[in-house]
Amino acid sequence: MILNKALEELSVAIKQHSNRFVGFGSVPLSFSSGDVTLNDWVEKLVKEQKMKGLGEFTLGTGQIPLLEPIFKAASDYMSLPI
C-alpha cells in the first residue's frame, strides 16, 4: 500500500512538531485498492502513521451514504474520532 504525497507530508509535519499537531488521516470516499480493505487502510493510518482519527471529507449533495463504510471502519478500530 503506497501512501499518497499529502499523507506523507502530514506525517512528517506531525513528527517534526508533535507538540503542536495531531493527525487526522484522509480516507478516499470510494475506497478501492485491490486486496487492501478499508480497515487495512485505517490500520496503516493509525499504527504506522500515528494518526489520531479520520477526517477531511468533502461531500456533494446525495453523497452522505459514502461515509457509512468509513464510520464502520472507525468504529471497528478503537472508535476513532472523525
N, CA, C and O atoms as a MOPAC input file, in Angstrom:
PM7 MOZYME 1SCF
protein

 N      0.85900 1    -1.17500 1     0.00000 1
 C      0.00000 1     0.00000 1     0.00000 1
 C      0.90600 1     1.24000 1     0.00000 1
 O      1.77900 1     1.38800 1     0.85500 1
 N      0.68600 1     2.09100 1    -0.94100 1
 C      1.50600 1     3.29700 1    -1.06600 1
 C      0.72300 1     4.49100 1    -0.52700 1
 O     -0.41500 1     4.73200 1    -0.92900 1
 N      1.34000 1     5.22700 1     0.38100 1
 C      0.69800 1     6.42900 1     0.90800 1
 C      0.81500 1     7.54600 1    -0.09700 1
 O      1.82600 1     7.67400 1    -0.78900 1
 N     -0.22000 1     8.35400 1    -0.17600 1
 C     -0.14300 1     9.46700 1    -1.10900 1
 C      0.73000 1    10.58200 1    -0.55100 1
 O      1.02700 1    10.60600 1     0.64300 1
 N      1.12600 1    11.47500 1    -1.38800 1
 C      2.05500 1    12.55700 1    -1.03300 1
 C      1.52800 1    13.42300 1     0.11700 1
 O      2.29200 1    13.78400 1     1.01200 1
 N      0.26300 1    13.75100 1     0.10200 1
 C     -0.30300 1    14.58900 1     1.16400 1
 C     -0.19100 1    13.90700 1     2.52000 1
 O      0.14100 1    14.55700 1     3.51100 1
 N     -0.46000 1    12.61200 1     2.57900 1
 C     -0.36000 1    11.88000 1     3.83500 1
 C      1.08500 1    11.82500 1     4.31200 1
 O      1.34900 1    11.95200 1     5.50800 1
 N      2.01700 1    11.63800 1     3.39300 1
 C      3.43400 1    11.63900 1     3.75200 1
 C      3.85100 1    12.99400 1     4.32300 1
 O      4.55800 1    13.05400 1     5.32800 1
 N      3.41700 1    14.07200 1     3.68800 1
 C      3.74800 1    15.41700 1     4.16600 1
 C      3.13900 1    15.67500 1     5.54000 1
 O      3.78700 1    16.26400 1     6.40600 1
 N      1.90400 1    15.24100 1     5.74100 1
 C      1.24400 1    15.40200 1     7.03500 1
 C      2.00700 1    14.63000 1     8.11100 1
 O      2.22800 1    15.14400 1     9.20800 1
 N      2.39600 1    13.43700 1     7.80700 1
 C      3.12700 1    12.60700 1     8.76300 1
 C      4.44600 1    13.25400 1     9.17000 1
 O      4.80200 1    13.24300 1    10.34800 1
 N      5.16400 1    13.81000 1     8.22200 1
 C      6.43000 1    14.49100 1     8.51300 1
 C      6.18600 1    15.70700 1     9.40900 1
 O      6.91300 1    15.92100 1    10.38000 1
 N      5.17100 1    16.49600 1     9.08600 1
 C      4.86500 1    17.69500 1     9.89100 1
 C      4.51700 1    17.31700 1    11.32200 1
 O      4.94000 1    17.98600 1    12.26600 1
 N      3.75300 1    16.25500 1    11.48300 1
 C      3.37100 1    15.81600 1    12.82800 1
 C      4.60200 1    15.35100 1    13.60500 1
 O      4.76400 1    15.68900 1    14.77800 1
 N      5.46100 1    14.58400 1    12.95500 1
 C      6.67600 1    14.10000 1    13.62400 1
 C      7.58000 1    15.25800 1    14.01800 1
 O      8.17200 1    15.24000 1    15.09700 1
 N      7.69400 1    16.25700 1    13.16100 1
 C      8.55900 1    17.40500 1    13.44200 1
 C      7.97900 1    18.32000 1    14.51400 1
 O      8.72900 1    18.99000 1    15.22300 1
 N      6.66700 1    18.35700 1    14.64000 1
 C      6.01000 1    19.28300 1    15.57400 1
 C      4.94200 1    18.55100 1    16.38200 1
 O      3.79800 1    19.00100 1    16.45700 1
 N      5.31000 1    17.44000 1    16.97600 1
 C      4.32900 1    16.61300 1    17.68100 1
 C      3.71100 1    17.31300 1    18.88900 1
 O      2.65100 1    16.90800 1    19.36900 1
 N      4.36600 1    18.35300 1    19.37800 1
 C      3.79500 1    19.10500 1    20.49600 1
 C      2.71600 1    20.09200 1    20.03400 1
 O      2.03100 1    20.69200 1    20.86300 1
 N      2.56300 1    20.26100 1    18.71200 1
 C      1.60200 1    21.22800 1    18.18600 1
 C      0.48800 1    20.60400 1    17.34700 1
 O     -0.60200 1    21.16900 1    17.25600 1
 N      0.74700 1    19.44300 1    16.73100 1
 C     -0.20000 1    18.88100 1    15.77400 1
 C     -0.54800 1    17.43400 1    16.08900 1
 O      0.28000 1    16.68800 1    16.61000 1
 N     -1.76300 1    17.04700 1    15.77500 1
 C     -2.17200 1    15.64300 1    15.72200 1
 C     -2.73700 1    15.41800 1    14.32500 1
 O     -3.23100 1    16.34800 1    13.68700 1
 N     -2.66100 1    14.20300 1    13.86600 1
 C     -3.08300 1    13.91800 1    12.50300 1
 C     -4.44200 1    13.26800 1    12.40100 1
 O     -4.78900 1    12.39200 1    13.19500 1
 N     -5.20300 1    13.69800 1    11.42600 1
 C     -6.43900 1    13.04800 1    11.02900 1
 C     -6.23200 1    12.62800 1     9.58500 1
 O     -6.20000 1    13.47500 1     8.69200 1
 N     -6.09300 1    11.34400 1     9.34600 1
 C     -5.78400 1    10.84300 1     8.01900 1
 C     -6.97700 1    10.83200 1     7.09700 1
 O     -8.09900 1    10.54500 1     7.51500 1
 N     -6.73400 1    11.14000 1     5.85700 1
 C     -7.82500 1    11.12700 1     4.88100 1
 C     -8.06600 1     9.70800 1     4.39400 1
 O     -7.14100 1     8.90000 1     4.30800 1
 N     -9.29900 1     9.42200 1     4.08400 1
 C     -9.70500 1     8.13200 1     3.55300 1
 C    -10.51500 1     8.40700 1     2.29900 1
 O    -11.48400 1     9.16500 1     2.34100 1
 N    -10.12900 1     7.79700 1     1.17900 1
 C    -10.90400 1     8.01600 1    -0.04700 1
 C    -12.36200 1     7.59400 1     0.14100 1
 O    -12.62700 1     6.52400 1     0.68900 1
 N    -13.29800 1     8.41400 1    -0.30200 1
 C    -14.71500 1     8.08900 1    -0.15100 1
 C    -15.10600 1     6.85000 1    -0.94700 1
 O    -15.95500 1     6.07500 1    -0.50800 1
 N    -14.51300 1     6.66400 1    -2.07500 1
 C    -14.78400 1     5.47000 1    -2.88200 1
 C    -13.56700 1     4.56400 1    -2.78500 1
 O    -12.86000 1     4.35200 1    -3.77000 1
 N    -13.33000 1     4.03500 1    -1.59900 1
 C    -12.12500 1     3.24200 1    -1.36000 1
 C    -12.15700 1     1.97100 1    -2.18100 1
 O    -13.09700 1     1.18000 1    -2.09600 1
 N    -11.12600 1     1.78800 1    -2.97100 1
 C    -10.96300 1     0.58600 1    -3.78400 1
 C     -9.48300 1     0.44400 1    -4.07500 1
 O     -8.91200 1     1.21700 1    -4.84400 1
 N     -8.86700 1    -0.55100 1    -3.45400 1
 C     -7.43200 1    -0.71900 1    -3.64400 1
 C     -7.07300 1    -2.19400 1    -3.70700 1
 O     -6.25900 1    -2.67200 1    -2.91700 1
 N     -7.67000 1    -2.90900 1    -4.63400 1
 C     -7.34400 1    -4.32000 1    -4.81500 1
 C     -7.67400 1    -5.15100 1    -3.58700 1
 O     -8.81700 1    -5.18800 1    -3.13300 1
 N     -6.65000 1    -5.82200 1    -3.05400 1
 C     -6.83700 1    -6.70500 1    -1.90600 1
 C     -6.81500 1    -5.96800 1    -0.57100 1
 O     -7.05500 1    -6.58100 1     0.47000 1
 N     -6.53400 1    -4.67500 1    -0.57900 1
 C     -6.46100 1    -3.89800 1     0.65300 1
 C     -7.86000 1    -3.44000 1     1.04600 1
 O     -8.56900 1    -2.83600 1     0.24100 1
 N     -8.25500 1    -3.72600 1     2.28000 1
 C     -9.58500 1    -3.32800 1     2.74600 1
 C     -9.52100 1    -1.93200 1     3.35300 1
 O     -8.44200 1    -1.40600 1     3.62500 1
 N    -10.68100 1    -1.35000 1     3.55600 1
 C    -10.75500 1    -0.04900 1     4.21200 1
 C    -10.17500 1    -0.14800 1     5.62400 1
 O     -9.49200 1     0.77200 1     6.07400 1
 N    -10.43900 1    -1.25100 1     6.32600 1
 C     -9.87400 1    -1.41900 1     7.66900 1
 C     -8.34500 1    -1.52000 1     7.62100 1
 O     -7.67100 1    -1.03900 1     8.53200 1
 N     -7.79000 1    -2.13900 1     6.57400 1
 C     -6.32500 1    -2.18600 1     6.41600 1
 C     -5.77800 1    -0.76700 1     6.28300 1
 O     -4.75000 1    -0.43400 1     6.87100 1
 N     -6.46900 1     0.06500 1     5.51000 1
 C     -6.04900 1     1.45100 1     5.30500 1
 C     -6.06900 1     2.20900 1     6.63400 1
 O     -5.12700 1     2.93100 1     6.96300 1
 N     -7.14900 1     2.03700 1     7.39000 1
 C     -7.27400 1     2.69700 1     8.68600 1
 C     -6.16600 1     2.20900 1     9.62900 1
 O     -5.55700 1     3.01100 1    10.33900 1
 N     -5.91100 1     0.92200 1     9.63600 1
 C     -4.84400 1     0.35700 1    10.46500 1
 C     -3.50000 1     1.01100 1    10.13800 1
 O     -2.73000 1     1.34900 1    11.03700 1
 N     -3.23200 1     1.18300 1     8.86000 1
 C     -1.96600 1     1.80600 1     8.44700 1
 C     -1.91600 1     3.26300 1     8.92600 1
 O     -0.87600 1     3.72600 1     9.39400 1
 N     -3.03000 1     3.97800 1     8.81200 1
 C     -3.06100 1     5.36900 1     9.27600 1
 C     -2.79700 1     5.45500 1    10.77400 1
 O     -2.04200 1     6.31100 1    11.23400 1
 N     -3.42200 1     4.56700 1    11.52300 1
 C     -3.34100 1     4.64400 1    12.98000 1
 C     -2.00800 1     4.12400 1    13.49600 1
 O     -1.30900 1     4.82200 1    14.22900 1
 N     -1.66000 1     2.91800 1    13.12200 1
 C     -0.46000 1     2.30000 1    13.67500 1
 C      0.83000 1     2.88100 1    13.10700 1
 O      1.70500 1     3.31000 1    13.86000 1
 N      0.94800 1     2.89600 1    11.80300 1
 C      2.21500 1     3.28800 1    11.19400 1
 C      2.40700 1     4.79200 1    11.11200 1
 O      3.52400 1     5.28500 1    11.27200 1
 N      1.33700 1     5.52000 1    10.86700 1
 C      1.46400 1     6.97200 1    10.71600 1
 C      1.05100 1     7.72200 1    11.98000 1
 O      1.15200 1     8.94800 1    12.03700 1
 N      0.59200 1     6.99500 1    12.98000 1
 C      0.22400 1     7.57400 1    14.27500 1
 C     -0.82000 1     8.69400 1    14.17400 1
 O     -0.74200 1     9.70300 1    14.87500 1
 N     -1.78600 1     8.49000 1    13.29500 1
 C     -2.87800 1     9.44700 1    13.18700 1
 C     -3.83700 1     9.23600 1    14.35100 1
 O     -3.92900 1     8.13200 1    14.88800 1
 N     -4.54000 1    10.27400 1    14.73800 1
 C     -5.45600 1    10.21200 1    15.87200 1
 C     -6.90500 1    10.00700 1    15.45300 1
 O     -7.76700 1     9.76000 1    16.29600 1
 N     -7.17300 1    10.10900 1    14.16600 1
 C     -8.53700 1     9.94600 1    13.69200 1
 C     -8.60300 1    10.03500 1    12.18400 1
 O     -7.57900 1    10.03000 1    11.50100 1
 N     -9.81200 1    10.11500 1    11.67400 1
 C    -10.06100 1    10.18300 1    10.22900 1
 C    -10.76300 1    11.48600 1     9.90800 1
 O    -11.64000 1    11.92400 1    10.65400 1
 N    -10.38500 1    12.10500 1     8.80900 1
 C    -11.02200 1    13.37900 1     8.50200 1
 C    -10.83900 1    13.83900 1     7.07300 1
 O    -10.39900 1    13.08900 1     6.20100 1
 N    -11.18700 1    15.08700 1     6.86100 1
 C    -11.08100 1    15.75100 1     5.56000 1
 C    -12.01800 1    15.13500 1     4.52900 1
 O    -11.58000 1    14.69800 1     3.46500 1
 N    -13.29400 1    15.10200 1     4.84700 1
 C    -14.28900 1    14.59700 1     3.91700 1
 C    -15.05800 1    15.77300 1     3.32000 1
 O    -15.59800 1    16.60400 1     4.05000 1
 N    -15.10500 1    15.83700 1     2.00800 1
 C    -15.88400 1    16.86500 1     1.32300 1
 C    -16.91500 1    16.14400 1     0.47100 1
 O    -16.57500 1    15.39600 1    -0.44600 1
 N    -18.16200 1    16.38000 1     0.78600 1
 C    -19.23700 1    15.65300 1     0.11400 1
 C    -20.11800 1    16.57700 1    -0.70500 1
 O    -20.32100 1    17.74300 1    -0.36900 1
 N    -20.62100 1    16.03200 1    -1.76500 1
 C    -21.60300 1    16.74000 1    -2.56100 1
 C    -22.99600 1    16.27400 1    -2.17600 1
 O    -23.15500 1    15.36500 1    -1.36100 1
 N    -23.98400 1    16.88900 1    -2.75400 1
 C    -25.37500 1    16.52700 1    -2.49400 1
 C    -25.59600 1    15.04600 1    -2.80100 1
 O    -25.20100 1    14.55000 1    -3.85600 1
 N    -26.23500 1    14.35100 1    -1.85600 1
 C    -26.56200 1    12.94100 1    -2.06100 1
 C    -25.42900 1    11.97100 1    -1.80900 1
 O    -25.59500 1    10.77300 1    -2.04200 1
 N    -24.27600 1    12.44200 1    -1.33800 1
 C    -23.12700 1    11.55700 1    -1.14800 1
 C    -22.93400 1    11.08300 1     0.29400 1
 O    -21.98700 1    10.34400 1     0.56600 1
 N    -23.78500 1    11.47700 1     1.20300 1
 C    -23.65400 1    11.09200 1     2.61000 1
 C    -23.53000 1     9.56400 1     2.77800 1
 O    -22.73800 1     9.12700 1     3.61300 1
 N    -24.26800 1     8.73900 1     2.03200 1
 C    -24.12300 1     7.28900 1     2.19800 1
 C    -22.68800 1     6.77700 1     1.96900 1
 O    -22.33200 1     5.70200 1     2.45400 1
 N    -21.87500 1     7.53500 1     1.24000 1
 C    -20.49100 1     7.12400 1     1.02100 1
 C    -19.68600 1     7.08800 1     2.32400 1
 O    -18.64400 1     6.43600 1     2.38700 1
 N    -20.15700 1     7.77800 1     3.35400 1
 C    -19.45200 1     7.80000 1     4.63800 1
 C    -19.71700 1     6.55900 1     5.48800 1
 O    -18.96200 1     6.29600 1     6.42400 1
 N    -20.75500 1     5.79700 1     5.19700 1
 C    -21.10400 1     4.65000 1     6.02700 1
 C    -19.94700 1     3.66900 1     6.22000 1
 O    -19.70200 1     3.26900 1     7.35800 1
 N    -19.21100 1     3.25200 1     5.16300 1
 C    -18.10000 1     2.33200 1     5.39000 1
 C    -16.97500 1     2.96100 1     6.22200 1
 O    -16.27300 1     2.26600 1     6.95600 1
 N    -16.81600 1     4.26600 1     6.10000 1
 C    -15.78500 1     4.95600 1     6.88600 1
 C    -16.18600 1     4.98300 1     8.35900 1
 O    -15.34900 1     4.75200 1     9.23200 1
 N    -17.45200 1     5.26300 1     8.64100 1
 C    -17.93300 1     5.22700 1    10.02600 1
 C    -17.75000 1     3.83300 1    10.61600 1
 O    -17.34000 1     3.69300 1    11.76800 1
 N    -18.05000 1     2.81200 1     9.83700 1
 C    -17.90300 1     1.43800 1    10.32400 1
 C    -16.44500 1     1.12200 1    10.60400 1
 O    -16.13300 1     0.54800 1    11.64800 1
 N    -15.53700 1     1.48400 1     9.69400 1
 C    -14.11400 1     1.21600 1     9.90800 1
 C    -13.60000 1     1.95600 1    11.13400 1
 O    -12.81200 1     1.40200 1    11.89900 1
 N    -14.02700 1     3.18500 1    11.33300 1
 C    -13.61000 1     3.95500 1    12.51700 1
 C    -14.11900 1     3.28500 1    13.77900 1
 O    -13.41400 1     3.23700 1    14.78700 1
 N    -15.33000 1     2.77200 1    13.73100 1
 C    -15.91300 1     2.09000 1    14.88000 1
 C    -15.21300 1     0.76400 1    15.14800 1
 O    -14.98600 1     0.40200 1    16.30200 1
 N    -14.87000 1     0.03600 1    14.08200 1
 C    -14.20100 1    -1.25300 1    14.22400 1
 C    -12.80900 1    -1.11200 1    14.83300 1
 O    -12.31200 1    -2.02700 1    15.49000 1
 N    -12.19000 1     0.03800 1    14.60800 1
 C    -10.82900 1     0.23500 1    15.08600 1
 C    -10.80300 1     1.24900 1    16.20800 1
 O    -10.53400 1     2.42400 1    15.95800 1
 N    -11.06900 1     0.84400 1    17.41500 1
 C    -10.94200 1     1.66400 1    18.61100 1
 C    -11.79000 1     2.93300 1    18.60600 1
 O    -11.43500 1     3.90100 1    19.28000 1
 N    -12.88300 1     2.95800 1    17.87700 1
 C    -13.75400 1     4.12700 1    17.82200 1
 C    -12.96700 1     5.41900 1    17.58100 1
 O    -12.97000 1     6.32900 1    18.40900 1
 N    -12.31400 1     5.47400 1    16.46400 1
 C    -11.51600 1     6.65800 1    16.10100 1
 C    -12.38400 1     7.88600 1    15.92700 1
 O    -13.49600 1     7.78000 1    15.41100 1
 N    -11.91400 1     9.03600 1    16.33700 1
 C    -12.65400 1    10.27800 1    16.07100 1
 C    -12.67900 1    10.57200 1    14.58100 1
 O    -11.76000 1    10.21900 1    13.84200 1
 N    -13.74200 1    11.22100 1    14.16300 1
 C    -13.87600 1    11.62000 1    12.75800 1
 C    -14.06200 1    13.12800 1    12.73400 1
 O    -14.19800 1    13.71600 1    11.66100 1

